[in-house]
Amino acid sequence: MRAHEAGWAHAAVSVRGPAWLRDPQDVNELVPQLWSRTATKVDGVLEVGGVRLPDLVAEHGSAAYVLDEVDFRSRARAFRDGFAGIDVYYAGKAFLCTEVARWVEQEGLHLDVCTAGELAVAERARFPMERVELHGNNKTPAELRRALELGVGRIVVDSFHEITRLGELVAETGRTARVMVRVTAGVEAHTHEYIATAHEDQKFGFSISSGDALAAVRQIRETPGLELRGLHSHIGSQIFDTAGFEVAARRVLALHQQVAEETGVQLPELDLGGGFGIAYTTQDDPAEPARLATEMTAIVRDECAARGLEVPRLSIEPGRAIVGPSMCTVYEVGTVKAVELDGGAVRTYVSVDGGMSDNIRTALYDADYSCTLASRRSDAPVLLSRVVGKHCEAGDIVVKDEFLPGDVAAGDLIAVPATGAYCRSMASNYNHALRPPVVAVREGRSRVLVRRETLEDLLATDLG
């Protein structure tokens, strides 16, 4: 339960900040694990990909998402190499545009999409469709038809209605659909309730414990034109260890064995999902891909050996772990306001030219972020600050608590790391705000991948 009926932002607060937040030794320095690989500060000015952020803002404006191409590609390769022999699916829902889809293809990854729009981006990028899988708990007939027409590699079915719908479409089109069955393993992932996806009481998948998952397998096998490839499990997002995967693998492989005993044939594939965590603040400690790969493959290998099963071809879905740390958002400070609270304490609000329209996660998930002064060096004493947006909501908060220089002022630039996943994807036009551009940086050059929206864009769908 939230502490206040209007939300956490209105509850009793401490101006000392959370227990994990420590006074910085030097407020001008970056905390390396929070930033992309090429991020550095020179005389207090933040550079990413060799591009000074004040120069980037001068050219492209603010607010802006800044995507470190070298970092993105290196993280993609780390998962590809760490999980060698395993299919790694990049999460289109985290962030997708045509150029990023090309990077994903060039680095040898597969692509996970869940709407006709994401599939259209993959098509525009000429992504190999055999390396695409289509997710979603309520795929429309049009989405399924398009997936069949394009020949996507796998369709992850999520309901009995969908199996029937897909069967009708393959009969009508004469095509074959390669399908996976999404199952819920009854695992309570240690993450926010909105992004935990393998417990029983939620909208995704077929329950193993109720028998629905086995019933779905039977229905698929009885439907001409549907080729059952395997089982799919996903326990949630922002996961830092493999303990939950061990429980999920045990339950999913029990079903895998039951199917083999009933049919005499072992399913060739198994997708364990992923949703691996990233560092948003110093309280987060993500594992390296190679370590995750070692632990997850051992879990599957040992469980298969105990059950006398062949190890199926594995696939995983890192989720935010590739693009999340590769992007930061840069804002310009508009106002700084000191607000006196009960007992004489003071809260300092630093307002920037963005907010919940470009990063809803703080308001939606009570997510924690960090930030830094990006445009200059300061020798002023540190000040515990709250970075807020410009929207008409008291909960429009970007960074709840962070130490900034005490002389932070209008015109300064503030940069927030780890905004690559779900920030642009979940961006909105709340208050008729214009969504920021995505600017890729590499080797001292910047280029716009997704341009800033204009007022003409905003009004284009308003028919007057």
C-alpha positions as a Markdown table, in Angstrom:
| # | Residue | x | y | z |
|---|---|---|---|---|
| 1 | Met | 0.0 | 0.0 | 0.0 |
| 2 | Arg | 1.2 | 3.5 | -0.7 |
| 3 | Ala | 1.8 | 5.8 | 2.2 |
| 4 | His | -0.5 | 8.5 | 0.9 |
| 5 | Glu | -3.7 | 8.3 | -1.2 |
| 6 | Ala | -2.3 | 10.7 | -3.8 |
| 7 | Gly | 0.9 | 8.8 | -4.2 |
| 8 | Trp | 4.4 | 8.5 | -2.7 |
| 9 | Ala | 5.4 | 12.0 | -3.8 |
| 10 | His | 2.9 | 13.4 | -1.2 |
| 11 | Ala | 3.8 | 11.2 | 1.7 |
| 12 | Ala | 6.0 | 12.2 | 4.6 |
| 13 | Val | 9.5 | 12.7 | 3.4 |
| 14 | Ser | 13.0 | 13.0 | 4.7 |
| 15 | Val | 15.2 | 15.7 | 3.3 |
| 16 | Arg | 18.2 | 13.5 | 4.2 |
| 17 | Gly | 17.5 | 11.3 | 1.3 |
| 18 | Pro | 17.4 | 7.5 | 1.2 |
| 19 | Ala | 19.7 | 5.4 | 3.3 |
| 20 | Trp | 21.7 | 4.1 | 0.3 |
| 21 | Leu | 22.5 | 7.7 | -1.0 |
| 22 | Arg | 26.0 | 8.8 | 0.3 |
| 23 | Asp | 27.6 | 12.2 | 0.1 |
| 24 | Pro | 29.8 | 12.3 | -3.0 |
| 25 | Gln | 33.6 | 12.7 | -2.5 |
| 26 | Asp | 33.6 | 15.0 | -5.5 |
| 27 | Val | 30.2 | 16.0 | -7.0 |
| 28 | Asn | 31.9 | 16.8 | -10.3 |
| 29 | Glu | 33.0 | 13.1 | -10.9 |
| 30 | Leu | 30.9 | 10.4 | -12.5 |
| 31 | Val | 30.0 | 7.1 | -10.9 |
| 32 | Pro | 31.3 | 4.9 | -13.7 |
| 33 | Gln | 28.9 | 2.0 | -13.3 |
| 34 | Leu | 25.9 | 4.2 | -13.9 |
| 35 | Trp | 27.1 | 5.6 | -17.3 |
| 36 | Ser | 27.8 | 4.3 | -20.8 |
| 37 | Arg | 31.4 | 3.3 | -21.5 |
| 38 | Thr | 32.5 | 6.4 | -23.4 |
| 39 | Ala | 31.0 | 8.9 | -20.9 |
| 40 | Thr | 33.6 | 11.1 | -19.2 |
| 41 | Lys | 33.9 | 14.5 | -17.7 |
| 42 | Val | 36.5 | 17.1 | -18.9 |
| 43 | Asp | 36.7 | 20.2 | -16.6 |
| 44 | Gly | 33.2 | 19.3 | -15.4 |
| 45 | Val | 31.7 | 19.1 | -18.8 |
| 46 | Leu | 30.1 | 15.7 | -19.7 |
| 47 | Glu | 31.2 | 14.1 | -22.9 |
| 48 | Val | 29.6 | 11.0 | -24.5 |
| 49 | Gly | 31.0 | 9.4 | -27.6 |
| 50 | Gly | 33.5 | 12.2 | -27.7 |
| 51 | Val | 30.7 | 14.8 | -28.0 |
| 52 | Arg | 30.4 | 17.5 | -25.4 |
| 53 | Leu | 26.8 | 17.7 | -24.2 |
| 54 | Pro | 26.7 | 21.5 | -24.3 |
| 55 | Asp | 27.7 | 21.3 | -28.0 |
| 56 | Leu | 25.1 | 18.6 | -28.6 |
| 57 | Val | 22.4 | 20.7 | -27.0 |
| 58 | Ala | 23.5 | 23.8 | -29.0 |
| 59 | Glu | 22.9 | 21.8 | -32.2 |
| 60 | His | 20.0 | 19.6 | -31.3 |
| 61 | Gly | 18.3 | 21.4 | -28.4 |
| 62 | Ser | 17.1 | 19.9 | -25.1 |
| 63 | Ala | 15.7 | 17.8 | -23.7 |
| 64 | Ala | 17.4 | 15.1 | -25.7 |
| 65 | Tyr | 18.1 | 11.4 | -25.4 |
| 66 | Val | 21.8 | 10.7 | -26.1 |
| 67 | Leu | 22.6 | 7.2 | -27.3 |
| 68 | Asp | 26.2 | 5.9 | -27.1 |
| 69 | Glu | 26.6 | 3.7 | -30.1 |
| 70 | Val | 29.9 | 2.1 | -29.0 |
| 71 | Asp | 28.4 | 1.2 | -25.7 |
| 72 | Phe | 25.3 | -0.3 | -27.2 |
| 73 | Arg | 27.2 | -2.4 | -29.6 |
| 74 | Ser | 29.7 | -3.6 | -26.9 |
| 75 | Arg | 26.8 | -4.7 | -24.7 |
| 76 | Ala | 25.1 | -6.5 | -27.6 |
| 77 | Arg | 28.4 | -8.3 | -28.3 |
| 78 | Ala | 28.8 | -9.1 | -24.6 |
| 79 | Phe | 25.5 | -10.9 | -24.6 |
| 80 | Arg | 26.1 | -12.6 | -27.9 |
| 81 | Asp | 29.5 | -13.9 | -26.9 |
| 82 | Gly | 28.6 | -14.6 | -23.3 |
| 83 | Phe | 25.6 | -16.7 | -24.4 |
| 84 | Ala | 27.4 | -18.3 | -27.3 |
| 85 | Gly | 25.3 | -21.1 | -28.8 |
| 86 | Ile | 22.1 | -19.5 | -27.3 |
| 87 | Asp | 19.8 | -17.2 | -29.2 |
| 88 | Val | 19.7 | -13.7 | -27.7 |
| 89 | Tyr | 16.6 | -11.6 | -28.4 |
| 90 | Tyr | 16.9 | -7.9 | -28.1 |
| 91 | Ala | 13.8 | -6.3 | -26.6 |
| 92 | Gly | 12.2 | -4.0 | -29.1 |
| 93 | Lys | 9.9 | -2.7 | -26.4 |
| 94 | Ala | 12.8 | -1.2 | -24.5 |
| 95 | Phe | 13.8 | 1.0 | -27.4 |
| 96 | Leu | 13.5 | 0.5 | -31.1 |
| 97 | Cys | 14.1 | 2.6 | -34.2 |
| 98 | Thr | 15.2 | 1.6 | -37.7 |
| 99 | Glu | 18.9 | 2.2 | -37.1 |
| 100 | Val | 19.0 | 0.4 | -33.7 |
| 101 | Ala | 17.3 | -2.6 | -35.4 |
| 102 | Arg | 20.2 | -2.5 | -37.9 |
| 103 | Trp | 22.7 | -2.5 | -35.1 |
| 104 | Val | 21.0 | -5.5 | -33.5 |
| 105 | Glu | 21.1 | -7.4 | -36.7 |
| 106 | Gln | 24.8 | -6.5 | -37.4 |
| 107 | Glu | 25.8 | -7.6 | -33.9 |
| 108 | Gly | 24.2 | -11.0 | -34.5 |
| 109 | Leu | 21.2 | -10.8 | -32.2 |
| 110 | His | 17.6 | -11.8 | -32.7 |
| 111 | Leu | 14.7 | -9.3 | -32.2 |
| 112 | Asp | 11.6 | -9.5 | -30.0 |
| 113 | Val | 8.6 | -7.4 | -31.1 |
| 114 | Cys | 5.1 | -7.3 | -29.6 |
| 115 | Thr | 3.0 | -5.0 | -31.9 |
| 116 | Ala | 2.5 | -4.3 | -35.6 |
| 117 | Gly | 4.4 | -1.1 | -35.1 |
| 118 | Glu | 7.5 | -2.7 | -33.8 |
| 119 | Leu | 7.2 | -5.4 | -36.6 |
| 120 | Ala | 7.0 | -2.6 | -39.1 |
| 121 | Val | 10.3 | -1.1 | -37.8 |
| 122 | Ala | 11.9 | -4.5 | -38.2 |
| 123 | Glu | 10.6 | -4.7 | -41.8 |
| 124 | Arg | 11.8 | -1.2 | -42.6 |
| 125 | Ala | 15.3 | -2.1 | -41.3 |
| 126 | Arg | 15.2 | -5.3 | -43.4 |
| 127 | Phe | 15.8 | -7.3 | -40.3 |
| 128 | Pro | 15.9 | -11.1 | -41.1 |
| 129 | Met | 12.4 | -12.2 | -40.2 |
| 130 | Glu | 13.5 | -15.7 | -39.3 |
| 131 | Arg | 15.3 | -14.0 | -36.3 |
| 132 | Val | 12.2 | -12.2 | -35.1 |
| 133 | Glu | 9.7 | -13.4 | -32.5 |
| 134 | Leu | 6.3 | -11.9 | -31.9 |
| 135 | His | 5.1 | -11.5 | -28.3 |
| 136 | Gly | 1.8 | -10.1 | -26.9 |
| 137 | Asn | -1.1 | -11.2 | -24.8 |
| 138 | Asn | -3.7 | -9.9 | -27.3 |
| 139 | Lys | -2.4 | -10.0 | -30.8 |
| 140 | Thr | -4.9 | -8.9 | -33.3 |
| 141 | Pro | -5.8 | -10.9 | -36.4 |
| 142 | Ala | -4.1 | -8.2 | -38.5 |
| 143 | Glu | -0.9 | -8.5 | -36.5 |
| 144 | Leu | -0.9 | -12.3 | -36.7 |
| 145 | Arg | -1.6 | -12.2 | -40.4 |
| 146 | Arg | 1.3 | -9.8 | -41.0 |
| 147 | Ala | 3.6 | -12.0 | -39.0 |
| 148 | Leu | 2.7 | -14.9 | -41.2 |
| 149 | Glu | 3.1 | -12.9 | -44.4 |
| 150 | Leu | 6.6 | -11.8 | -43.3 |
| 151 | Gly | 7.6 | -15.2 | -42.1 |
| 152 | Val | 8.6 | -14.3 | -38.5 |
| 153 | Gly | 10.7 | -17.0 | -36.8 |
| 154 | Arg | 8.4 | -17.6 | -33.8 |
| 155 | Ile | 5.0 | -16.5 | -32.5 |
| 156 | Val | 4.8 | -16.8 | -28.7 |
| 157 | Val | 1.1 | -17.7 | -28.1 |
| 158 | Asp | -0.5 | -16.4 | -25.0 |
| 159 | Ser | -4.2 | -17.6 | -24.9 |
| 160 | Phe | -6.5 | -20.3 | -26.2 |
| 161 | His | -8.3 | -17.6 | -28.3 |
| 162 | Glu | -5.0 | -16.9 | -30.0 |
| 163 | Ile | -4.3 | -20.5 | -30.8 |
| 164 | Thr | -7.8 | -20.7 | -32.4 |
| 165 | Arg | -7.3 | -17.4 | -34.3 |
| 166 | Leu | -3.8 | -18.5 | -35.5 |
| 167 | Gly | -5.2 | -21.8 | -36.6 |
| 168 | Glu | -7.8 | -20.1 | -38.7 |
| 169 | Leu | -5.2 | -17.8 | -40.3 |
| 170 | Val | -2.8 | -20.6 | -41.3 |
| 171 | Ala | -5.7 | -22.5 | -42.8 |
| 172 | Glu | -6.7 | -19.4 | -44.8 |
| 173 | Thr | -3.2 | -18.4 | -45.9 |
| 174 | Gly | -1.7 | -21.9 | -46.4 |
| 175 | Arg | 1.3 | -20.9 | -44.3 |
| 176 | Thr | 2.9 | -22.6 | -41.3 |
| 177 | Ala | 3.3 | -20.8 | -38.0 |
| 178 | Arg | 6.2 | -21.8 | -35.7 |
| 179 | Val | 5.0 | -21.2 | -32.2 |
| 180 | Met | 6.2 | -21.2 | -28.6 |
| 181 | Val | 3.8 | -21.5 | -25.6 |
| 182 | Arg | 4.2 | -18.8 | -23.0 |
| 183 | Val | 3.9 | -20.4 | -19.6 |
| 184 | Thr | 3.6 | -18.9 | -16.1 |
| 185 | Ala | 5.8 | -20.9 | -13.7 |
| 186 | Gly | 4.4 | -19.4 | -10.4 |
| 187 | Val | 7.7 | -17.6 | -9.6 |
| 188 | Glu | 7.6 | -14.4 | -7.5 |
| 189 | Ala | 10.4 | -12.4 | -9.0 |
| 190 | His | 12.1 | -9.9 | -6.7 |
| 191 | Thr | 11.2 | -6.8 | -8.6 |
| 192 | His | 8.4 | -4.2 | -8.9 |
| 193 | Glu | 4.9 | -5.8 | -9.0 |
| 194 | Tyr | 4.1 | -4.2 | -12.4 |
| 195 | Ile | 7.1 | -5.9 | -14.0 |
| 196 | Ala | 6.9 | -9.3 | -12.4 |
| 197 | Thr | 5.4 | -11.6 | -15.0 |
| 198 | Ala | 5.6 | -15.2 | -13.9 |
| 199 | His | 3.3 | -15.3 | -10.8 |
| 200 | Glu | -0.2 | -16.7 | -11.3 |
| 201 | Asp | -2.3 | -13.6 | -10.9 |
| 202 | Gln | -1.4 | -11.7 | -14.0 |
| 203 | Lys | -2.4 | -11.4 | -17.7 |
| 204 | Phe | 0.5 | -13.2 | -19.4 |
| 205 | Gly | 0.8 | -16.9 | -20.4 |
| 206 | Phe | -0.7 | -20.2 | -19.5 |
| 207 | Ser | -0.5 | -21.5 | -15.9 |
| 208 | Ile | 1.5 | -24.7 | -15.4 |
| 209 | Ser | -0.1 | -25.5 | -12.1 |
| 210 | Ser | -3.7 | -25.2 | -13.4 |
| 211 | Gly | -3.0 | -27.5 | -16.4 |
| 212 | Asp | -3.7 | -24.7 | -18.9 |
| 213 | Ala | -0.2 | -24.9 | -20.3 |
| 214 | Leu | -0.5 | -28.6 | -21.1 |
| 215 | Ala | -3.9 | -28.0 | -22.6 |
| 216 | Ala | -2.4 | -25.3 | -24.8 |
| 217 | Val | 0.3 | -27.7 | -26.0 |
| 218 | Arg | -2.4 | -30.2 | -26.9 |
| 219 | Gln | -4.5 | -27.7 | -28.8 |
| 220 | Ile | -1.5 | -26.6 | -30.8 |
| 221 | Arg | -0.6 | -30.1 | -31.7 |
| 222 | Glu | -4.1 | -30.8 | -32.8 |
| 223 | Thr | -4.2 | -27.7 | -35.0 |
| 224 | Pro | -2.9 | -28.2 | -38.6 |
| 225 | Gly | -0.3 | -25.6 | -39.7 |
| 226 | Leu | 1.0 | -24.9 | -36.2 |
| 227 | Glu | 4.5 | -26.1 | -35.5 |
| 228 | Leu | 5.2 | -26.3 | -31.8 |
| 229 | Arg | 8.8 | -25.4 | -31.2 |
| 230 | Gly | 8.9 | -25.2 | -27.4 |
| 231 | Leu | 8.0 | -23.5 | -24.1 |
| 232 | His | 8.6 | -19.9 | -23.2 |
| 233 | Ser | 9.0 | -18.5 | -19.6 |
| 234 | His | 9.6 | -14.9 | -18.5 |
| 235 | Ile | 9.7 | -14.2 | -14.7 |
| 236 | Gly | 10.0 | -10.4 | -14.9 |
| 237 | Ser | 12.3 | -7.4 | -15.4 |
| 238 | Gln | 15.1 | -5.7 | -13.6 |
| 239 | Ile | 16.3 | -9.1 | -12.3 |
| 240 | Phe | 19.8 | -9.2 | -10.7 |
| 241 | Asp | 20.4 | -12.9 | -10.0 |
| 242 | Thr | 19.5 | -16.4 | -11.3 |
| 243 | Ala | 17.7 | -17.8 | -8.3 |
| 244 | Gly | 14.3 | -17.2 | -9.8 |
| 245 | Phe | 15.4 | -18.8 | -13.1 |
| 246 | Glu | 16.4 | -21.9 | -11.3 |
| 247 | Val | 12.8 | -22.3 | -9.9 |
| 248 | Ala | 11.3 | -21.4 | -13.2 |
| 249 | Ala | 13.5 | -23.8 | -15.2 |
| 250 | Arg | 12.6 | -26.7 | -12.8 |
| 251 | Arg | 8.9 | -26.2 | -13.3 |
| 252 | Val | 9.0 | -25.5 | -17.1 |
| 253 | Leu | 11.3 | -28.5 | -17.7 |
| 254 | Ala | 8.8 | -30.7 | -15.7 |
| 255 | Leu | 6.2 | -29.6 | -18.3 |
| 256 | His | 8.7 | -30.2 | -21.0 |
| 257 | Gln | 9.2 | -33.7 | -19.8 |
| 258 | Gln | 5.5 | -34.3 | -19.5 |
| 259 | Val | 5.0 | -33.3 | -23.1 |
| 260 | Ala | 7.8 | -35.6 | -24.2 |
| 261 | Glu | 6.3 | -38.5 | -22.3 |
| 262 | Glu | 2.8 | -37.9 | -23.8 |
| 263 | Thr | 4.0 | -37.4 | -27.4 |
| 264 | Gly | 7.2 | -39.4 | -27.6 |
| 265 | Val | 9.0 | -36.3 | -28.9 |
| 266 | Gln | 11.0 | -33.8 | -27.0 |
| 267 | Leu | 10.4 | -30.1 | -27.9 |
| 268 | Pro | 13.5 | -28.7 | -29.6 |
| 269 | Glu | 13.5 | -25.2 | -27.9 |
| 270 | Leu | 13.3 | -23.5 | -24.5 |
| 271 | Asp | 13.2 | -19.8 | -23.9 |
| 272 | Leu | 13.9 | -18.8 | -20.3 |
| 273 | Gly | 13.3 | -15.1 | -20.8 |
| 274 | Gly | 15.7 | -12.8 | -18.9 |
| 275 | Gly | 14.8 | -9.2 | -18.0 |
| 276 | Phe | 18.2 | -8.7 | -16.5 |
| 277 | Gly | 18.8 | -5.6 | -14.3 |
| 278 | Ile | 21.0 | -2.6 | -14.8 |
| 279 | Ala | 22.5 | 0.0 | -12.5 |
| 280 | Tyr | 20.2 | 3.1 | -12.1 |
| 281 | Thr | 21.9 | 4.1 | -8.8 |
| 282 | Thr | 24.7 | 2.9 | -6.6 |
| 283 | Gln | 22.3 | 0.5 | -4.9 |
| 284 | Asp | 22.2 | -1.7 | -8.0 |
| 285 | Asp | 24.8 | -4.3 | -8.8 |
| 286 | Pro | 24.1 | -6.1 | -12.2 |
| 287 | Ala | 25.9 | -9.3 | -13.1 |
| 288 | Glu | 28.0 | -9.6 | -16.2 |
| 289 | Pro | 26.5 | -11.5 | -19.2 |
| 290 | Ala | 29.1 | -14.3 | -19.1 |
| 291 | Arg | 28.3 | -15.0 | -15.5 |
| 292 | Leu | 24.6 | -15.1 | -16.1 |
| 293 | Ala | 25.2 | -17.4 | -19.1 |
| 294 | Thr | 27.3 | -19.8 | -17.0 |
| 295 | Glu | 24.7 | -20.0 | -14.2 |
| 296 | Met | 21.6 | -20.3 | -16.4 |
| 297 | Thr | 23.1 | -22.9 | -18.7 |
| 298 | Ala | 24.2 | -24.9 | -15.7 |
| 299 | Ile | 20.7 | -24.7 | -14.3 |
| 300 | Val | 19.1 | -26.1 | -17.5 |
| 301 | Arg | 21.9 | -28.7 | -18.0 |
| 302 | Asp | 21.6 | -30.1 | -14.5 |
| 303 | Glu | 17.8 | -30.2 | -14.5 |
| 304 | Cys | 17.8 | -31.9 | -17.9 |
| 305 | Ala | 20.3 | -34.5 | -16.7 |
| 306 | Ala | 18.2 | -35.2 | -13.6 |
| 307 | Arg | 15.2 | -35.8 | -15.8 |
| 308 | Gly | 16.9 | -37.7 | -18.6 |
| 309 | Leu | 16.2 | -35.1 | -21.1 |
| 310 | Glu | 18.3 | -33.7 | -24.0 |
| 311 | Val | 19.2 | -30.1 | -23.5 |
| 312 | Pro | 16.9 | -28.1 | -25.9 |
| 313 | Arg | 18.2 | -25.1 | -27.8 |
| 314 | Leu | 18.1 | -22.2 | -25.4 |
| 315 | Ser | 17.1 | -18.6 | -26.0 |
| 316 | Ile | 17.1 | -15.6 | -23.6 |
| 317 | Glu | 15.8 | -12.1 | -23.6 |
| 318 | Pro | 18.1 | -9.6 | -21.8 |
| 319 | Gly | 15.4 | -6.9 | -21.8 |
| 320 | Arg | 16.7 | -3.5 | -20.8 |
| 321 | Ala | 20.3 | -4.7 | -20.2 |
| 322 | Ile | 21.6 | -3.8 | -23.6 |
| 323 | Val | 20.1 | -0.4 | -24.4 |
| 324 | Gly | 19.3 | 0.8 | -20.8 |
| 325 | Pro | 22.8 | 1.9 | -19.8 |
| 326 | Ser | 23.7 | 3.0 | -23.3 |
| 327 | Met | 21.6 | 6.2 | -23.2 |
| 328 | Cys | 21.3 | 9.2 | -21.0 |
| 329 | Thr | 18.9 | 12.2 | -21.1 |
| 330 | Val | 20.2 | 15.8 | -21.1 |
| 331 | Tyr | 18.0 | 18.6 | -19.8 |
| 332 | Glu | 18.3 | 22.3 | -19.3 |
| 333 | Val | 17.5 | 23.7 | -15.8 |
| 334 | Gly | 14.7 | 26.3 | -15.9 |
| 335 | Thr | 14.2 | 27.2 | -12.3 |
| 336 | Val | 15.6 | 26.3 | -8.8 |
| 337 | Lys | 13.2 | 26.6 | -5.9 |
| 338 | Ala | 13.9 | 26.1 | -2.2 |
| 339 | Val | 10.8 | 25.0 | -0.3 |
| 340 | Glu | 10.6 | 25.2 | 3.5 |
| 341 | Leu | 9.1 | 22.1 | 5.1 |
| 342 | Asp | 7.7 | 21.4 | 8.5 |
| 343 | Gly | 10.4 | 21.6 | 11.2 |
| 344 | Gly | 12.5 | 24.1 | 9.2 |
| 345 | Ala | 13.9 | 21.6 | 6.7 |
| 346 | Val | 14.3 | 22.8 | 3.1 |
| 347 | Arg | 13.6 | 20.8 | -0.1 |
| 348 | Thr | 15.4 | 22.2 | -3.2 |
| 349 | Tyr | 13.5 | 21.6 | -6.5 |
| 350 | Val | 15.5 | 21.8 | -9.7 |
| 351 | Ser | 13.0 | 22.1 | -12.6 |
| 352 | Val | 14.1 | 20.9 | -16.1 |
| 353 | Asp | 12.6 | 21.2 | -19.6 |
| 354 | Gly | 11.2 | 17.6 | -19.6 |
| 355 | Gly | 9.8 | 15.3 | -17.1 |
| 356 | Met | 7.2 | 12.6 | -17.0 |
| 357 | Ser | 6.4 | 12.9 | -20.7 |
| 358 | Asp | 10.0 | 11.7 | -21.5 |
| 359 | Asn | 10.5 | 9.5 | -18.4 |
| 360 | Ile | 7.4 | 8.2 | -16.8 |
| 361 | Arg | 9.2 | 5.5 | -14.8 |
| 362 | Thr | 9.7 | 7.5 | -11.6 |
| 363 | Ala | 6.0 | 8.4 | -11.4 |
| 364 | Leu | 4.9 | 4.9 | -12.6 |
| 365 | Tyr | 7.2 | 2.6 | -10.7 |
| 366 | Asp | 8.6 | 4.8 | -8.0 |
| 367 | Ala | 11.9 | 4.2 | -9.9 |
| 368 | Asp | 15.2 | 5.7 | -8.7 |
| 369 | Tyr | 17.6 | 7.6 | -10.9 |
| 370 | Ser | 20.8 | 9.5 | -10.6 |
| 371 | Cys | 22.0 | 12.6 | -12.3 |
| 372 | Thr | 25.0 | 15.0 | -12.7 |
| 373 | Leu | 25.7 | 18.6 | -13.6 |
| 374 | Ala | 26.8 | 18.2 | -17.2 |
| 375 | Ser | 27.8 | 21.7 | -18.4 |
| 376 | Arg | 30.5 | 23.0 | -16.0 |
| 377 | Arg | 32.6 | 22.3 | -13.0 |
| 378 | Ser | 31.5 | 23.6 | -9.6 |
| 379 | Asp | 33.3 | 24.0 | -6.3 |
| 380 | Ala | 30.1 | 24.8 | -4.4 |
| 381 | Pro | 29.1 | 22.7 | -1.4 |
| 382 | Val | 26.8 | 19.8 | -2.3 |
| 383 | Leu | 23.0 | 20.2 | -2.0 |
| 384 | Leu | 20.5 | 17.4 | -1.8 |
| 385 | Ser | 18.1 | 18.1 | -4.6 |
| 386 | Arg | 15.0 | 16.8 | -6.3 |
| 387 | Val | 15.0 | 17.1 | -10.1 |
| 388 | Val | 11.4 | 17.6 | -11.4 |
| 389 | Gly | 9.7 | 18.2 | -14.7 |
| 390 | Lys | 7.6 | 20.9 | -16.1 |
| 391 | His | 4.2 | 19.1 | -16.2 |
| 392 | Cys | 1.1 | 19.8 | -14.2 |
| 393 | Glu | 1.5 | 17.0 | -11.8 |
| 394 | Ala | 3.1 | 17.1 | -8.3 |
| 395 | Gly | 4.4 | 13.6 | -9.0 |
| 396 | Asp | 6.3 | 14.8 | -12.1 |
| 397 | Ile | 9.7 | 13.8 | -10.7 |
| 398 | Val | 12.7 | 12.7 | -12.7 |
| 399 | Val | 15.2 | 12.1 | -9.9 |
| 400 | Lys | 13.8 | 11.9 | -6.4 |
| 401 | Asp | 17.1 | 12.5 | -4.5 |
| 402 | Glu | 20.5 | 13.4 | -5.7 |
| 403 | Phe | 23.4 | 15.5 | -4.6 |
| 404 | Leu | 24.1 | 18.4 | -6.9 |
| 405 | Pro | 26.4 | 21.5 | -6.5 |
| 406 | Gly | 24.7 | 24.1 | -4.3 |
| 407 | Asp | 25.1 | 26.7 | -7.0 |
| 408 | Val | 23.0 | 24.8 | -9.7 |
| 409 | Ala | 21.1 | 27.5 | -11.6 |
| 410 | Ala | 18.9 | 28.2 | -14.6 |
| 411 | Gly | 20.7 | 27.5 | -17.8 |
| 412 | Asp | 22.8 | 24.6 | -16.4 |
| 413 | Leu | 22.6 | 21.2 | -18.1 |
| 414 | Ile | 21.6 | 18.1 | -16.0 |
| 415 | Ala | 22.2 | 14.6 | -17.4 |
| 416 | Val | 20.4 | 11.5 | -16.2 |
| 417 | Pro | 22.1 | 8.1 | -16.9 |
| 418 | Ala | 20.5 | 4.8 | -17.8 |
| 419 | Thr | 17.5 | 6.1 | -19.6 |
| 420 | Gly | 17.8 | 3.9 | -22.7 |
| 421 | Ala | 15.1 | 1.4 | -21.7 |
| 422 | Tyr | 11.4 | 2.3 | -21.8 |
| 423 | Cys | 11.9 | 6.1 | -21.5 |
| 424 | Arg | 11.5 | 7.0 | -25.2 |
| 425 | Ser | 9.3 | 3.9 | -25.7 |
| 426 | Met | 6.8 | 5.1 | -23.0 |
| 427 | Ala | 7.1 | 8.8 | -23.8 |
| 428 | Ser | 3.9 | 10.7 | -24.3 |
| 429 | Asn | 2.5 | 14.1 | -25.3 |
| 430 | Tyr | 1.1 | 14.8 | -21.9 |
| 431 | Asn | 0.4 | 18.6 | -21.7 |
| 432 | His | 0.9 | 18.5 | -25.4 |
| 433 | Ala | 4.7 | 18.2 | -24.8 |
| 434 | Leu | 6.9 | 17.4 | -27.8 |
| 435 | Arg | 8.9 | 14.2 | -27.5 |
| 436 | Pro | 12.6 | 14.7 | -27.6 |
| 437 | Pro | 15.0 | 13.4 | -30.3 |
| 438 | Val | 17.3 | 10.4 | -30.0 |
| 439 | Val | 20.8 | 11.5 | -30.9 |
| 440 | Ala | 23.4 | 8.9 | -31.5 |
| 441 | Val | 27.0 | 9.8 | -30.7 |
| 442 | Arg | 30.2 | 8.1 | -31.7 |
| 443 | Glu | 33.9 | 9.2 | -32.2 |
| 444 | Gly | 33.1 | 12.9 | -31.8 |
| 445 | Arg | 30.1 | 13.0 | -34.1 |
| 446 | Ser | 26.4 | 13.1 | -33.4 |
| 447 | Arg | 23.5 | 12.2 | -35.7 |
| 448 | Val | 19.8 | 12.2 | -35.2 |
| 449 | Leu | 18.1 | 8.7 | -35.2 |
| 450 | Val | 14.7 | 9.9 | -34.2 |
| 451 | Arg | 14.0 | 13.6 | -34.7 |
| 452 | Arg | 12.3 | 15.9 | -32.2 |
| 453 | Glu | 8.6 | 16.2 | -32.7 |
| 454 | Thr | 7.2 | 19.5 | -33.9 |
| 455 | Leu | 4.0 | 21.4 | -33.3 |
| 456 | Glu | 3.0 | 20.3 | -36.8 |
| 457 | Asp | 3.4 | 16.7 | -35.8 |
| 458 | Leu | 1.3 | 17.3 | -32.7 |
| 459 | Leu | -1.5 | 18.9 | -34.7 |
| 460 | Ala | -1.4 | 16.5 | -37.7 |
| 461 | Thr | -3.9 | 14.1 | -36.1 |
| 462 | Asp | -6.2 | 16.8 | -34.8 |
| 463 | Leu | -8.8 | 17.2 | -37.5 |
| 464 | Gly | -10.2 | 20.4 | -36.1 |
